[in-house]
Amino acid sequence: QAKMEKEGCNEAAIAAFKYNLGVLVSGANVMIPESAIDPVESLMDYEQIKVKPDSSLLKQTVVLKLNGGLGTGMGLDKAKSLLTVTEGNSFLDLIAKQVGSMNKQFKT
């Protein structure tokens, strides 16, 4: 904790780390076994969805991006999402810009 405080980590980051470390050392099984997951049996085609767009719902929307592993299997020393992909932007930069653009466009 002292090391994190010295590095300038905020209280929320320290609390999250302490919680996750506690879960790790407890030996608790936090994995969801594949046998507990059922496949989706059917999905409606996007074109069949007949809903009128309502941008006011964006204020209640959460964007969750799952970017995969750290890239260590590819010999990387940092997360793949930090790689520069275009015009000096990383994947994370592009995600942030997408959300920012949406917020600006729809005034959310």
Buried (B, 14 or more C-beta within 10 A) or exposed (E): EEEBEEEEBEEEEBEEEEEEEEEEEEEEEEEEEEEEEEEEEEEEEEEEEEEEEEEEEBEEEEEEEEEEEBBEEEEEEEBBBBBEEEEEBBBBBBBEEEBEEBEEEEEB
